[in-house]
Amino acid sequence: MNRDQIDQSNAGRTAAHQRDLDALGERLARGGVDLDAVVERVRRFEVAIPSWALGTGGTRFGRFPGPGEPRDVYEKLQDVAVIHRLTGAAPRVSLHIPWDEPDDPERLRQHAEGLGLAFDAVNSNTFQDQPAQARSYKFGSFSHTDVAVREQAVEHHHRVVQVGETLGSRAISVWLADGSNYPGQMHLRRSFDRVLACLEQVYAALPPDWLLFTEHKPYEPAFYATVVQDWGSSYLLAQALGERARCLVDLGHHLPNTNIELVVARLIGAGKLGGFHFNDAKYGDDDLTAGSIRPYQLFLVFNELVDAEHDQVPGLQPAHMIDQSHNLKDPMEALLQTVDQLQGAYARALLVDRAALDAYQESNDVLMAEMTLQRAFQADVAALVAEARRRQGGALDPIGAFRESGYRARMARERVAAAYAPPQSL
């Protein structure tokens, strides 16, 4: 994917785009909104791409691989570079270890730099056993009753941090599958204490400029009691660990009807919001494309972030990352679609009339407060987002440009017998 291909794709769309942008600018100006100021903020939006999302995902029932899938981490970076060139918003990769652990981390870092990429948070894995692993995580890792298993899990995290240092990462994300399926199987208090003790060892060994993100999930694979099962448990861990420990919010890691934007607000208020894993869900941790099921919820999450920016909440720099499993869609197209959805949700949140909303909230005008949010959510910001991409050197229509380029067909010819089969997303 080169500059000429993007320019050619944009050329056929520029005239219609400009008309749409001018019309939107006129409408926003009537409401006192500076189109260029919003475009500039959207232009600066960035999100990390996870290494495991470039191959076709799957379920426990099966996997349906597509043509041209990457066969190794180097080819995954090649695909991420294309996504970044088309969107201008995906300059970093979140690496999973050991799924995508490089034989030579320094070589991989240099390869990424050559593609215009860098590395975001690294992700550990103690939720499944690896070949030649000495001890099993069948009954937990950090929460395991056997101290030798816990030591093995801690050592794995030290290794992940070591690799991440070489890559240039500055954070580690920790999601644990630890939990139980039956009452009485696990001591509920002691298991949590053991997790905290292990995390303290990992946290103490972190480089001084690193963050540690704790991630919660209410169920799966532990369906009776997951040790770190909600944002409160995650917050307790982060609070106990220290200033550089924060909470990660995965939009799919909540029970149905959970008010996720309220969770976000609470963590912002506590100074413990570390970042996001963006996806969507109908029933649980479905790992669907962000905004595909609950676009209003996605908007409301961004509304809390923009509101906190508006209030100049100190220290708020949440990490943004996608966490999806693409079993039916082309993975690259799904990621392009997701970046567009995130940019759109952010743009709509920037259109909220903060002064009016504050006034309606203070005067208890329920209807007008709600309508203020709905008016921004219902705005057609496609031209605004496309303009932000264009100014960043990207495509007005990333998926259209991707399909016109023939990239997938070329990769299908070049990448014969792709063997990559990611287990599940985090």
C-alpha positions in Angstrom: 0.0 0.0 0.0 1.8 3.1 -1.2 1.1 6.9 -1.3 0.1 6.7 -5.0 -2.6 4.1 -4.3 -4.1 6.2 -1.5 -4.0 9.4 -3.6 -5.6 7.6 -6.5 -8.4 6.3 -4.3 -8.9 9.8 -2.8 -9.0 11.5 -6.2 -12.2 9.9 -7.3 -13.9 10.8 -4.0 -12.6 14.3 -3.3 -15.3 16.4 -5.0 -18.2 14.7 -3.2 -16.2 14.7 0.0 -15.6 18.4 -0.1 -19.3 19.1 -0.7 -20.3 17.0 2.3 -17.6 18.6 4.4 -18.7 22.1 3.5 -22.3 21.3 4.3 -21.3 19.8 7.7 -19.1 22.8 8.4 -21.9 25.2 7.7 -24.3 23.3 10.0 -21.7 23.1 12.8 -20.9 26.8 12.5 -24.6 27.7 13.1 -24.1 26.0 16.5 -20.9 27.7 17.2 -18.7 24.7 16.5 -15.4 25.2 14.7 -15.1 22.3 12.2 -11.3 22.6 11.8 -10.8 22.4 15.5 -12.7 19.2 15.8 -11.0 17.7 12.7 -7.6 18.5 14.3 -8.5 16.6 17.5 -9.8 13.6 15.6 -6.7 13.7 13.4 -4.6 13.2 16.6 -6.6 10.2 17.8 -4.6 6.9 17.9 -5.4 3.3 18.7 -3.1 0.3 19.0 -3.7 -2.8 16.9 -3.3 -6.2 18.7 -1.0 -8.7 17.0 -3.6 -11.5 17.5 -6.3 -9.7 15.5 -4.6 -10.0 12.1 -5.4 -13.7 11.6 -8.9 -15.1 11.5 -10.2 -15.9 15.0 -12.5 -18.7 15.9 -14.6 -20.4 18.5 -14.4 -23.7 20.3 -16.5 -25.0 17.4 -14.2 -24.1 14.6 -12.2 -21.6 12.6 -12.6 -20.5 9.1 -9.3 -19.1 7.8 -9.2 -16.7 4.9 -6.7 -16.2 2.1 -3.5 -14.3 2.7 -3.4 -14.5 6.4 -0.1 -13.5 8.0 2.2 -16.5 8.8 4.3 -14.8 11.4 4.7 -11.6 13.4 6.6 -9.9 10.7 3.8 -10.3 8.2 1.3 -9.1 10.9 3.3 -5.9 11.2 3.1 -5.6 7.4 -0.7 -5.7 7.7 -0.8 -3.2 10.5 1.4 -0.8 8.5 -1.3 -0.9 5.8 -4.0 -0.2 8.3 -2.0 2.7 9.6 -1.4 4.1 6.2 -5.1 4.0 5.3 -6.3 5.5 8.6 -3.4 7.5 9.9 -4.5 6.4 13.4 -2.9 3.0 14.1 0.9 3.6 14.6 1.4 1.0 17.4 1.1 -2.7 17.9 0.2 -4.5 21.1 2.1 -7.7 21.1 0.9 -10.9 22.7 3.5 -13.2 24.3 4.0 -16.1 23.7 1.7 -16.2 20.7 3.8 -13.6 18.8 7.0 -13.6 20.8 9.9 -12.8 18.5 13.1 -14.8 18.4 15.0 -11.5 18.2 13.1 -8.6 19.8 15.6 -6.0 18.7 15.3 -7.2 15.0 11.5 -7.0 15.3 11.7 -3.5 16.8 13.9 -2.3 13.9 11.5 -4.0 11.4 8.6 -2.1 13.0 10.4 1.2 12.8 11.1 0.6 9.1 7.3 0.3 8.6 6.6 3.5 10.6 5.3 1.5 13.6 6.1 1.2 17.3 4.9 -1.0 20.2 2.2 -0.4 22.7 1.5 -2.5 25.8 2.7 -6.1 25.9 0.2 -8.8 26.9 1.0 -11.8 29.1 -0.6 -15.3 28.9 -1.1 -17.6 31.9 -4.6 -18.6 30.8 -3.3 -21.6 28.8 -0.5 -24.1 29.0 2.4 -23.8 26.5 4.5 -26.6 25.0 7.2 -27.8 27.4 5.7 -25.8 30.3 6.8 -27.3 33.6 3.6 -26.8 35.5 -0.1 -26.5 34.4 -2.4 -23.5 34.9 -5.5 -25.8 34.9 -6.3 -24.6 38.4 -5.0 -21.1 38.1 -1.8 -19.2 37.8 -1.3 -16.2 40.2 -4.1 -17.7 42.4 -2.9 -21.3 42.3 -2.5 -23.1 45.7 1.0 -24.3 44.6 3.7 -21.8 45.1 5.8 -23.3 42.3 3.0 -22.6 39.8 2.7 -19.0 41.1 6.5 -18.5 40.7 6.3 -19.9 37.2 3.6 -17.4 36.3 5.5 -14.5 37.9 8.6 -15.4 35.9 6.6 -15.4 32.7 5.6 -11.8 33.4 9.2 -10.9 34.0 10.0 -12.4 30.6 7.2 -10.4 28.9 8.4 -7.2 30.4 12.0 -8.0 29.3 10.8 -8.5 25.7 8.7 -5.4 25.9 11.7 -3.3 27.1 13.6 -4.2 24.0 10.6 -3.5 21.8 10.1 -0.1 23.3 6.9 -0.8 25.1 6.1 1.0 28.4 3.2 -1.0 29.8 2.1 -4.6 30.5 -1.6 -5.7 30.4 -2.5 -8.6 32.8 -5.6 -10.6 32.3 -6.0 -13.7 34.4 -8.4 -16.6 33.7 -8.0 -17.6 37.4 -11.3 -18.7 39.1 -13.6 -21.6 39.8 -16.6 -23.3 38.3 -18.0 -24.8 41.5 -18.8 -23.5 45.0 -16.1 -24.6 47.5 -13.6 -25.3 44.7 -11.6 -22.1 45.6 -11.1 -20.1 48.7 -12.5 -16.8 47.7 -10.4 -14.5 49.9 -7.1 -16.4 49.8 -7.2 -16.7 46.0 -7.4 -12.9 45.7 -4.6 -12.4 48.2 -2.4 -14.7 46.2 -3.1 -12.8 43.0 -2.2 -9.5 44.7 1.0 -11.0 46.1 2.1 -12.1 42.6 1.2 -8.8 41.0 3.3 -7.0 43.7 6.3 -9.0 42.5 5.7 -8.1 38.9 5.0 -4.4 39.8 8.2 -4.2 41.9 10.3 -5.4 39.0 8.9 -3.0 36.4 11.1 -0.4 34.8 10.5 3.0 36.4 8.6 4.5 33.4 6.3 1.5 32.9 2.6 1.1 33.8 0.8 -2.1 34.8 -2.8 -2.6 33.6 -5.1 -4.9 35.5 -8.0 -6.3 33.5 -11.3 -7.7 34.8 -13.8 -10.1 33.4 -16.9 -11.5 35.1 -16.9 -15.0 33.7 -15.3 -17.3 31.1 -13.6 -19.7 31.6 -14.4 -19.5 35.3 -18.2 -19.4 35.4 -18.8 -19.6 39.2 -16.2 -17.1 40.6 -13.5 -15.3 38.6 -10.8 -13.8 40.9 -10.6 -10.5 39.2 -14.3 -10.4 38.2 -15.2 -6.7 38.1 -13.9 -3.2 38.0 -14.0 -3.0 41.8 -11.6 -6.0 42.1 -9.4 -4.5 39.5 -9.4 -1.2 41.3 -8.5 -2.9 44.6 -5.5 -4.4 43.0 -4.4 -1.2 41.3 -4.8 0.8 44.4 -2.8 -1.7 46.5 0.0 -1.9 43.9 0.7 1.8 43.5 0.6 4.9 41.3 1.8 3.1 38.1 -0.9 0.5 38.3 -4.1 1.3 36.5 -7.4 -0.5 35.4 -8.1 -1.6 31.9 -11.7 -1.5 30.6 -12.6 -4.1 28.0 -16.0 -3.2 26.6 -16.9 -6.9 26.3 -15.8 -7.8 29.8 -19.0 -6.9 31.6 -22.3 -8.5 32.4 -25.3 -7.6 30.2 -26.7 -4.1 30.9 -23.7 -3.0 32.9 -23.3 0.8 32.7 -19.8 0.8 31.3 -19.7 4.6 30.9 -20.3 4.8 34.7 -17.4 2.5 35.3 -15.3 4.7 33.2 -16.4 7.8 35.1 -15.6 6.1 38.5 -12.1 5.1 37.4 -11.4 8.6 36.0 -12.5 10.1 39.3 -10.3 7.7 41.2 -7.3 8.4 38.9 -7.1 4.8 37.9 -8.3 4.6 34.3 -5.5 3.0 32.4 -7.1 2.4 29.0 -9.4 0.4 26.9 -9.8 -2.7 24.9 -12.4 -1.7 22.3 -14.9 -4.3 20.9 -18.6 -4.9 21.2 -20.8 -7.7 22.6 -24.4 -8.9 22.3 -24.2 -11.5 25.1 -20.8 -11.5 26.7 -17.2 -11.4 25.6 -18.2 -11.7 21.9 -15.3 -9.7 20.6 -17.4 -8.2 17.9 -16.5 -5.1 15.9 -16.6 -2.0 18.0 -19.9 -0.1 17.5 -21.6 -2.9 15.8 -24.1 -3.7 18.6 -24.2 -0.7 20.9 -22.9 2.4 19.1 -24.7 4.7 21.6 -22.8 3.0 24.5 -19.5 3.5 22.6 -20.4 7.2 22.1 -21.2 7.5 25.8 -17.9 6.1 26.8 -16.1 8.7 24.6 -18.4 11.3 26.1 -16.9 10.6 29.5 -13.4 10.8 28.1 -14.0 14.1 26.4 -15.8 15.5 29.4 -12.8 14.7 31.6 -10.5 16.4 29.0 -12.8 19.4 29.1 -12.5 19.5 32.9 -8.8 19.0 32.6 -8.7 16.0 34.9 -5.0 15.6 35.8 -3.0 12.6 34.6 -5.7 11.3 32.2 -3.9 9.6 29.3 -5.8 6.4 28.6 -4.3 3.8 26.3 -6.5 2.9 23.4 -6.4 -0.6 21.9 -8.6 -2.8 19.8 -9.4 -6.3 21.1 -11.5 -8.3 18.6 -11.7 -11.7 17.1 -12.7 -11.8 13.4 -14.1 -15.2 12.5 -16.4 -14.1 9.6 -15.0 -10.7 8.4 -11.7 -10.1 6.7 -9.5 -9.2 9.7 -7.9 -6.2 8.1 -11.3 -4.8 6.8 -12.8 -5.3 10.3 -9.9 -3.4 11.9 -10.3 -0.6 9.3 -14.0 -0.5 10.1 -13.3 -0.4 13.9 -10.8 2.5 13.6 -13.5 4.4 11.6 -16.1 3.6 14.3 -13.8 4.8 17.1 -12.9 8.0 15.3 -16.6 8.6 14.7 -17.6 8.1 18.3 -14.8 10.4 19.4 -15.9 13.1 16.9 -19.5 12.9 18.1 -18.4 13.3 21.7 -16.5 16.4 20.7 -19.7 17.9 19.3 -21.5 17.8 22.7 -22.4 21.3 23.9 -20.7 21.0 27.3 -22.0 24.4 28.6 -25.6 23.5 27.7 -25.3 20.0 29.1 -23.9 21.4 32.4 -26.7 23.9 32.6 -29.4 21.3 32.0 -27.9 18.9 34.5 -27.6 21.6 37.2 -31.2 22.7 36.6 -32.5 19.1 36.5 -33.9 19.5 33.0 -33.8 15.8 32.2 -35.2 15.9 28.7 -33.0 18.7 27.4 -29.9 17.1 29.0 -30.6 13.8 27.2 -31.4 15.6 23.9 -28.1 17.4 24.1 -26.3 14.1 24.0 -28.6 12.6 21.4 -28.2 15.6 19.1 -24.4 15.0 19.1 -24.8 11.2 18.7 -27.1 11.6 15.7 -24.8 13.9 13.9 -23.4 12.6 10.6 -19.7 13.0 11.1 -18.5 10.8 8.2 -17.1 13.7 6.2 -15.4 15.1 9.3 -13.7 11.8 10.1 -12.7 11.3 6.5 -11.1 14.8 6.4 -9.2 14.0 9.6 -7.8 10.9 7.9 -7.0 12.8 4.7 -5.0 15.5 6.6 -3.1 12.6 8.3 -2.2 11.2 4.9 -4.8 8.5 5.0 -7.7 7.4 2.8 -11.1 9.1 2.6 -12.6 5.6 2.4 -10.2 3.1 3.9 -12.1 0.0 3.1 -12.8 1.1 -0.4 -9.1 1.9 -0.9 -8.1 -1.4 0.6 -10.3 -3.3 -1.8 -9.3 -1.3 -4.8 -5.6 -1.9 -4.0 -5.9 -5.7 -4.4 -3.8 -6.2 -1.3 -5.6 -9.2 0.0 -5.4 -11.0 -3.4 -1.6 -10.3 -3.5 -1.1 -11.6 0.0 -3.1 -14.7 -1.0 -0.6 -15.4 -3.7 2.4 -14.6 -1.6 1.5 -16.1 1.7 1.0 -19.8 0.9 -0.2 -22.2 3.6 -0.7 -19.6 6.4 -0.5 -21.6 9.6 -1.4 -18.9 12.1 -4.4 -19.9 14.3 -4.9 -17.6 17.3 -6.6 -19.3 20.2 -8.9 -16.6 21.5 -8.7 -12.9 22.1 -7.9 -11.5 25.6 
